Amino acid sequence: MFSGPGVAEHAFHVAARPAVLRLRARLDELGENGNVLVVGGNLTAIEAATEVAEATTSAAARIR
């Protein structure tokens, strides 16, 4: 996995169901000013970005 400041606390992968459920719970916690950053340029990253956008249609988070 990746390393660097903040990765352990703020990064999520989508390779397994438990990790996706953890990400979903975190998305639910985001407030009006929440931001989501999807890192990656492959099809999985594109799909993750679109799924996050769809999951946050209540404008609780903005995708940048």
N, C-alpha and C positions, 0 to 999 in steps of 0.2 A: 504494500500500500504506500501511500505518499507520506512524507514527513515535512515538518516545518511548524512554525509558530501557529497555534490555533487549530491545527488539523485534527488532533485527537478530540477536541471539544466541539468542533463545528462541522466537520466533514462527514458525509454519509456516502456509502456506496449502495448500489442497487443490485448486487449480485445474488442475494439470497433473501428469502421472505422475511426473516427476523430483522434484517437491516432495513428493508422497505417499510416494515411496520414501525420501526423506530423513526425513520424519516417522516412517515405520515403523522406520527404523534408530534414531532417537532413542528411540522407545517401547521398543525392545529393550534400550536402555542403562539405562533407569530401574530403580532398585533397589526394595527393599521400601517405602521412604518416598517414592517418586516421586509427583508430583501432576501432573494434566493439567487445564488450564483451556481450555474451548472458549468463544470469544467470538463472539457473534452470535445473532440471534434468528430467522433465517430457516430454511427447510427444509434448506438445506445445512449449517447449524450443528447442527441437530438430528440429521441423518444422520451428520455427523462425530462427534458425541458418542456415538451408539449404536455406530458402527463402532469407535471407540477403546475403548469399554467391552468390546465383544466381543473385540477384539484383545488385551486385557490381562486375560483371564479367570484367569490364573495369580496374580492379586492382586499382580503386580509394580508396579502403579500403581493409584491410586484416582482416580476421577473425582469432582470436587467441583463 
